[in-house]
Structures are given as structure tokens and as C-alpha cells.
Amino acid sequence: MKIIFILEPNRLFLRLFEISLNNIKVNIEKTVADLKVGEKGEISAFKDASMSLKLLEMGCLPDTEVVLDFIAPLGCPVGISVAGYHLSLRKREAATIILK
């Protein structure tokens, strides 16, 4: 969608024009924070370098399967199963784990 603003004295016109979406590519990264309870994913990469070191030490290695076990009632923390054990993470920490 393309938005064009036309400014005239004392007026603002907003015109919307539709364009073809065939040429637009959307790259959406799915993270552990985006999973629903019971969903699985495979770790691809990390967004934050300092957090990635901590997550790697806790067993969140690339190509490792992750299962979202629970989400706390207020949304934080989230519980995941990774490398044979359970791990609780803050939602912002889970959002740094990019899945395939």
C-alpha cells in the first residue's frame, strides 16, 4: 500500500493507492517468544551476542529442538524444554532465540 500526502493551505488530503504485493518479500523471524504452548522449533541463531553466550552455556545450541512447556499467567517467564531439561526464561530472553 502506498500513502501519498497532498498538502494545500488549510487542508491535508490523504490518498491511498493499492500496489501489487507480488514483488514484496517479507522476512519474518520466528522466536521462542512467538511459540504457543506445546509447539516445537529448532534453534537457528541468536539476536543478542551477550545473551547468546549465556544461552549457549545453558544448552541452547543451534539445531537443537526447543518445546514451549508453559507461559506464566502474566506472560513472563516462559518455560522451555531443551537438551533434555527444563529452562525458564524471561520473555525478552526468549525473544532473542531465532527459530528455523
C-alpha atoms as an extended CHARMM CRD file, in Angstrom:
* protein
*
       100  EXT
         1         1  MET       CA              0.0000000000        0.0000000000        0.0000000000  PROA      1               0.0000000000
         2         2  LYS       CA              1.3200000000        3.4320000000       -0.8720000000  PROA      2               0.0000000000
         3         3  ILE       CA              0.2640000000        6.5410000000        1.0270000000  PROA      3               0.0000000000
         4         4  ILE       CA              0.5120000000        9.9690000000       -0.5740000000  PROA      4               0.0000000000
         5         5  PHE       CA              0.0470000000       13.1800000000        1.3890000000  PROA      5               0.0000000000
         6         6  ILE       CA             -1.0230000000       16.2380000000       -0.5690000000  PROA      6               0.0000000000
         7         7  LEU       CA             -0.5560000000       19.4900000000        1.3300000000  PROA      7               0.0000000000
         8         8  GLU       CA             -2.5780000000       22.5520000000        0.4910000000  PROA      8               0.0000000000
         9         9  PRO       CA             -3.1700000000       25.6430000000        2.6000000000  PROA      9               0.0000000000
        10        10  ASN       CA             -5.5140000000       24.7120000000        5.4720000000  PROA      10              0.0000000000
        11        11  ARG       CA             -6.0680000000       21.1780000000        4.0990000000  PROA      11              0.0000000000
        12        12  LEU       CA             -4.4560000000       17.7840000000        4.2480000000  PROA      12              0.0000000000
        13        13  PHE       CA             -5.6060000000       15.1550000000        1.7760000000  PROA      13              0.0000000000
        14        14  LEU       CA             -4.7500000000       11.5310000000        2.2970000000  PROA      14              0.0000000000
        15        15  ARG       CA             -4.9730000000        9.2920000000       -0.7370000000  PROA      15              0.0000000000
        16        16  LEU       CA             -4.4170000000        5.5740000000       -0.6200000000  PROA      16              0.0000000000
        17        17  PHE       CA             -3.2710000000        3.6380000000       -3.6430000000  PROA      17              0.0000000000
        18        18  GLU       CA             -3.0530000000       -0.1140000000       -3.7900000000  PROA      18              0.0000000000
        19        19  ILE       CA              0.0130000000       -1.6630000000       -5.3740000000  PROA      19              0.0000000000
        20        20  SER       CA              0.7940000000       -5.2070000000       -6.3210000000  PROA      20              0.0000000000
        21        21  LEU       CA              2.2130000000       -7.2540000000       -3.4420000000  PROA      21              0.0000000000
        22        22  ASN       CA              3.7920000000       -9.8220000000       -5.7670000000  PROA      22              0.0000000000
        23        23  ASN       CA              7.1750000000       -8.0930000000       -5.7150000000  PROA      23              0.0000000000
        24        24  ILE       CA              7.3670000000       -7.5560000000       -1.9570000000  PROA      24              0.0000000000
        25        25  LYS       CA              9.2040000000      -10.0890000000        0.1790000000  PROA      25              0.0000000000
        26        26  VAL       CA              8.5150000000      -10.2360000000        3.8870000000  PROA      26              0.0000000000
        27        27  ASN       CA             11.1050000000      -11.8470000000        6.1140000000  PROA      27              0.0000000000
        28        28  ILE       CA              9.6100000000      -12.6770000000        9.4920000000  PROA      28              0.0000000000
        29        29  GLU       CA             11.8410000000      -14.2020000000       12.1360000000  PROA      29              0.0000000000
        30        30  LYS       CA             10.0730000000      -16.5850000000       14.4880000000  PROA      30              0.0000000000
        31        31  THR       CA             11.4350000000      -16.6720000000       18.0230000000  PROA      31              0.0000000000
        32        32  VAL       CA             10.8050000000      -18.8300000000       21.0760000000  PROA      32              0.0000000000
        33        33  ALA       CA              8.6610000000      -15.9910000000       22.4570000000  PROA      33              0.0000000000
        34        34  ASP       CA              6.3360000000      -16.4260000000       19.4410000000  PROA      34              0.0000000000
        35        35  LEU       CA              5.6390000000      -20.1100000000       20.1210000000  PROA      35              0.0000000000
        36        36  LYS       CA              2.3880000000      -21.3380000000       21.6300000000  PROA      36              0.0000000000
        37        37  VAL       CA              2.3400000000      -23.8960000000       24.4470000000  PROA      37              0.0000000000
        38        38  GLY       CA              3.2780000000      -27.3290000000       23.0810000000  PROA      38              0.0000000000
        39        39  GLU       CA              4.8040000000      -26.0040000000       19.8380000000  PROA      39              0.0000000000
        40        40  LYS       CA              8.2850000000      -27.0620000000       18.7790000000  PROA      40              0.0000000000
        41        41  GLY       CA             11.0380000000      -25.2590000000       16.9570000000  PROA      41              0.0000000000
        42        42  GLU       CA             14.6780000000      -25.6720000000       16.0490000000  PROA      42              0.0000000000
        43        43  ILE       CA             17.2210000000      -23.0600000000       17.1250000000  PROA      43              0.0000000000
        44        44  SER       CA             18.7770000000      -21.2340000000       14.1970000000  PROA      44              0.0000000000
        45        45  ALA       CA             20.5920000000      -18.2090000000       15.6430000000  PROA      45              0.0000000000
        46        46  PHE       CA             20.5180000000      -15.5300000000       18.3250000000  PROA      46              0.0000000000
        47        47  LYS       CA             19.7740000000      -11.8080000000       18.1290000000  PROA      47              0.0000000000
        48        48  ASP       CA             21.8640000000      -10.6400000000       21.0990000000  PROA      48              0.0000000000
        49        49  ALA       CA             25.5500000000      -11.5570000000       21.2970000000  PROA      49              0.0000000000
        50        50  SER       CA             25.9070000000      -11.2390000000       25.0850000000  PROA      50              0.0000000000
        51        51  MET       CA             22.7000000000      -13.1470000000       25.7490000000  PROA      51              0.0000000000
        52        52  SER       CA             23.6640000000      -15.8320000000       23.2240000000  PROA      52              0.0000000000
        53        53  LEU       CA             26.7310000000      -16.7590000000       25.2730000000  PROA      53              0.0000000000
        54        54  LYS       CA             24.5590000000      -17.3630000000       28.3500000000  PROA      54              0.0000000000
        55        55  LEU       CA             22.0070000000      -19.3330000000       26.3410000000  PROA      55              0.0000000000
        56        56  LEU       CA             24.7160000000      -21.4550000000       24.7210000000  PROA      56              0.0000000000
        57        57  GLU       CA             26.0930000000      -22.2950000000       28.1680000000  PROA      57              0.0000000000
        58        58  MET       CA             22.5870000000      -23.4140000000       29.2060000000  PROA      58              0.0000000000
        59        59  GLY       CA             22.3310000000      -25.8330000000       26.2680000000  PROA      59              0.0000000000
        60        60  CYS       CA             20.5210000000      -23.7110000000       23.6800000000  PROA      60              0.0000000000
        61        61  LEU       CA             22.7420000000      -24.7620000000       20.8050000000  PROA      61              0.0000000000
        62        62  PRO       CA             21.9700000000      -24.2370000000       17.1020000000  PROA      62              0.0000000000
        63        63  ASP       CA             20.0000000000      -27.1170000000       15.5310000000  PROA      63              0.0000000000
        64        64  THR       CA             18.6480000000      -28.1190000000       18.9640000000  PROA      64              0.0000000000
        65        65  GLU       CA             14.9150000000      -28.7330000000       19.2850000000  PROA      65              0.0000000000
        66        66  VAL       CA             13.0110000000      -26.4840000000       21.6990000000  PROA      66              0.0000000000
        67        67  VAL       CA              9.4980000000      -27.1060000000       23.0620000000  PROA      67              0.0000000000
        68        68  LEU       CA              7.4990000000      -24.3870000000       24.8200000000  PROA      68              0.0000000000
        69        69  ASP       CA              6.1620000000      -26.0050000000       28.0080000000  PROA      69              0.0000000000
        70        70  PHE       CA              4.3640000000      -23.1250000000       29.7010000000  PROA      70              0.0000000000
        71        71  ILE       CA              3.7680000000      -19.4000000000       29.7650000000  PROA      71              0.0000000000
        72        72  ALA       CA              3.1830000000      -17.8150000000       33.1700000000  PROA      72              0.0000000000
        73        73  PRO       CA             -0.2230000000      -16.1470000000       33.6970000000  PROA      73              0.0000000000
        74        74  LEU       CA              1.2070000000      -12.6370000000       33.2460000000  PROA      74              0.0000000000
        75        75  GLY       CA              3.2650000000      -13.7030000000       30.2110000000  PROA      75              0.0000000000
        76        76  CYS       CA              6.6600000000      -13.8650000000       31.8630000000  PROA      76              0.0000000000
        77        77  PRO       CA              8.5420000000      -16.1820000000       32.4380000000  PROA      77              0.0000000000
        78        78  VAL       CA              8.2130000000      -18.8560000000       29.7850000000  PROA      78              0.0000000000
        79        79  GLY       CA              9.3060000000      -22.4510000000       30.2670000000  PROA      79              0.0000000000
        80        80  ILE       CA             11.0390000000      -24.4250000000       27.5480000000  PROA      80              0.0000000000
        81        81  SER       CA             12.4190000000      -27.9400000000       27.2090000000  PROA      81              0.0000000000
        82        82  VAL       CA             15.8280000000      -28.0080000000       25.5990000000  PROA      82              0.0000000000
        83        83  ALA       CA             18.5970000000      -30.6170000000       25.5900000000  PROA      83              0.0000000000
        84        84  GLY       CA             16.6350000000      -32.9150000000       27.9290000000  PROA      84              0.0000000000
        85        85  TYR       CA             15.8760000000      -30.4470000000       30.7210000000  PROA      85              0.0000000000
        86        86  HSD       CA             13.5120000000      -27.5760000000       31.5520000000  PROA      86              0.0000000000
        87        87  LEU       CA             14.6020000000      -23.9610000000       31.4230000000  PROA      87              0.0000000000
        88        88  SER       CA             12.6960000000      -20.8280000000       32.4600000000  PROA      88              0.0000000000
        89        89  LEU       CA             13.4480000000      -17.6100000000       30.5960000000  PROA      89              0.0000000000
        90        90  ARG       CA             12.1960000000      -14.0600000000       30.6540000000  PROA      90              0.0000000000
        91        91  LYS       CA             10.0810000000      -13.2250000000       27.6240000000  PROA      91              0.0000000000
        92        92  ARG       CA             12.7470000000      -10.7780000000       26.3530000000  PROA      92              0.0000000000
        93        93  GLU       CA             15.3980000000      -13.5150000000       26.6600000000  PROA      93              0.0000000000
        94        94  ALA       CA             13.1850000000      -15.9590000000       24.7380000000  PROA      94              0.0000000000
        95        95  ALA       CA             12.7400000000      -13.3170000000       22.0350000000  PROA      95              0.0000000000
        96        96  THR       CA             16.4800000000      -13.4320000000       21.3060000000  PROA      96              0.0000000000
        97        97  ILE       CA             16.3560000000      -17.0900000000       20.1980000000  PROA      97              0.0000000000
        98        98  ILE       CA             15.5890000000      -17.2500000000       16.4680000000  PROA      98              0.0000000000
        99        99  LEU       CA             13.9990000000      -20.4510000000       15.1890000000  PROA      99              0.0000000000
       100       100  LYS       CA             14.1640000000      -22.1150000000       11.7750000000  PROA      100             0.0000000000
